[in-house]
Amino acid sequence: MGEPVRTRLTVNGQARELDVEPRRTLADALREDCGLTGTHLACEHGVCGACTVLVDGEAVRSCLMFAVQCDGRQVRTVEGLAAADGTPHPLQEAFSAEHALQCGFCTPGFLMLAAGALARDPSVAADPDRLRELLTSNLCRCTGYESIRRAVVRAAGELDGARHADS
């Protein structure tokens, strides 16, 4: 392996300095160096989406990204989705209300995928084809996706209502 590289990144709003080997994935750095085990590893080929996190607001497969690529960047994991006071994010509430999880293994990846998509373009939830395309990028073996779709639509409505209340 290579010599460790000092990498400075912000994870869930907290500045971090990590000494990581150049080939260490972001997923491994988050799980092992930061203790954030909500980012799940499954296929480790970028296919399943269980490891999805947000980097500078964009959904990425953390098993395919090197930690050193995040130097100077903002990373948000499922542990950073809830509000600072612990109030669940509308997506977390909607996933619970719509029974959008069974075993829960894929849930963190779906939550982060949806959070990034809704922040970038809230209208994605209103277009069934776009939403279906978004959600099929992650794999779930348990739910059949319908409850996940309903949860994203529900959360989009709650987020839209909160945006209008703030303006």
C-alpha positions in Angstrom: 0.0 0.0 0.0 1.0 3.6 -0.1 2.1 6.1 2.6 -0.8 7.5 4.5 -2.0 10.9 3.2 -3.4 13.6 5.5 -7.0 14.1 4.4 -9.1 17.0 5.8 -12.9 16.6 5.3 -16.1 17.6 7.0 -18.3 14.7 8.0 -21.8 15.5 9.1 -20.7 19.1 9.9 -17.6 18.0 11.9 -14.1 18.8 10.7 -12.0 15.6 10.5 -8.4 15.0 9.8 -7.6 11.4 8.7 -4.3 9.8 7.7 -5.4 7.3 5.1 -3.7 5.2 2.6 -4.3 6.4 -1.0 -6.3 3.3 -1.9 -8.6 3.3 1.2 -12.2 3.8 0.2 -14.4 6.4 1.6 -16.7 3.7 2.9 -13.9 2.1 4.9 -12.7 5.5 6.2 -16.2 6.4 7.4 -16.8 3.0 9.0 -13.4 2.3 10.5 -11.7 5.7 11.0 -14.8 7.8 11.9 -16.9 5.0 13.6 -19.9 5.8 11.3 -21.2 2.3 10.6 -24.5 3.4 9.2 -22.8 3.4 5.8 -23.3 -0.2 4.8 -21.1 -2.3 2.5 -22.5 -5.1 0.5 -21.4 -5.6 -3.1 -18.4 -3.3 -3.0 -18.7 -2.8 -6.7 -21.1 0.2 -6.7 -24.1 -1.8 -7.9 -26.3 -2.1 -4.8 -26.2 1.4 -3.4 -26.1 0.4 0.3 -23.0 2.6 0.8 -24.5 5.7 -0.7 -23.5 9.0 1.0 -23.6 12.6 0.0 -20.4 14.4 -1.0 -20.9 18.1 -1.5 -24.6 17.3 -1.8 -24.3 14.7 -4.5 -25.1 11.0 -3.9 -22.0 8.8 -4.4 -21.2 5.2 -3.9 -18.6 5.4 -1.1 -17.2 2.0 -1.9 -16.0 3.4 -5.3 -14.6 6.6 -4.0 -11.2 7.0 -2.3 -11.2 8.9 1.0 -8.4 11.1 -0.4 -10.8 12.3 -3.1 -12.8 13.9 -0.3 -10.0 16.2 0.9 -11.6 19.6 1.5 -15.1 18.3 0.8 -18.4 17.9 2.8 -19.5 14.4 3.4 -23.0 13.6 4.9 -23.8 10.1 6.1 -27.1 8.7 7.4 -25.9 9.5 10.9 -26.0 13.2 9.9 -29.4 13.1 8.3 -31.4 13.9 11.5 -31.5 17.5 12.8 -28.9 18.6 15.3 -31.4 18.2 18.1 -32.1 14.6 17.1 -35.4 15.3 15.3 -35.6 12.7 12.5 -35.4 14.0 9.0 -38.8 13.9 7.1 -37.4 11.0 5.0 -36.7 9.0 8.2 -40.2 9.7 9.5 -41.7 8.8 6.1 -39.8 5.5 5.8 -41.1 4.5 9.2 -44.7 5.6 8.5 -44.8 3.9 5.1 -43.1 0.7 6.3 -40.4 1.3 3.7 -37.9 -1.0 5.4 -37.9 -4.6 6.4 -34.4 -5.9 7.2 -33.1 -2.3 7.0 -29.8 -3.1 5.4 -30.4 -1.0 2.3 -32.2 1.8 4.1 -29.3 4.1 4.8 -28.4 4.1 1.1 -31.9 4.8 0.0 -32.3 7.6 2.6 -29.1 9.3 1.4 -30.0 8.8 -2.3 -33.4 10.4 -1.7 -32.1 13.2 0.5 -29.6 14.2 -2.2 -32.2 14.0 -5.0 -34.9 15.9 -3.1 -32.4 18.7 -2.1 -31.3 19.1 -5.7 -34.7 18.8 -7.4 -37.8 18.3 -5.2 -39.9 17.7 -8.3 -38.3 14.3 -8.8 -40.9 12.9 -6.4 -43.8 14.2 -8.5 -42.7 12.4 -11.7 -43.3 8.7 -11.4 -40.9 7.8 -14.1 -38.0 9.9 -12.7 -38.7 8.6 -9.2 -38.7 5.0 -10.4 -35.5 5.5 -12.3 -33.9 7.1 -9.2 -34.9 4.3 -6.8 -34.0 1.5 -9.1 -30.3 2.6 -8.8 -30.3 1.0 -5.4 -31.1 -2.6 -4.6 -33.6 -3.9 -2.0 -34.4 -7.5 -1.6 -37.3 -7.1 0.9 -39.7 -4.3 0.2 -40.6 -4.4 -3.5 -39.9 -0.7 -3.7 -43.5 0.5 -3.5 -43.3 1.5 0.1 -40.0 3.2 -0.5 -41.6 5.2 -3.4 -44.5 6.2 -1.1 -42.0 7.3 1.6 -40.1 9.5 -0.8 -43.3 11.1 -2.1 -44.5 11.7 1.5 -41.2 13.2 2.6 -41.1 15.4 -0.5 -44.5 16.8 0.5 -43.4 17.5 4.0 -40.2 19.1 2.9 -42.1 21.2 0.4 -44.5 22.3 3.1 -41.6 23.2 5.4 -40.0 25.2 2.6 -43.2 27.2 2.0 -43.6 27.8 5.8 -40.1 29.2 5.9 -40.7 31.7 3.1 
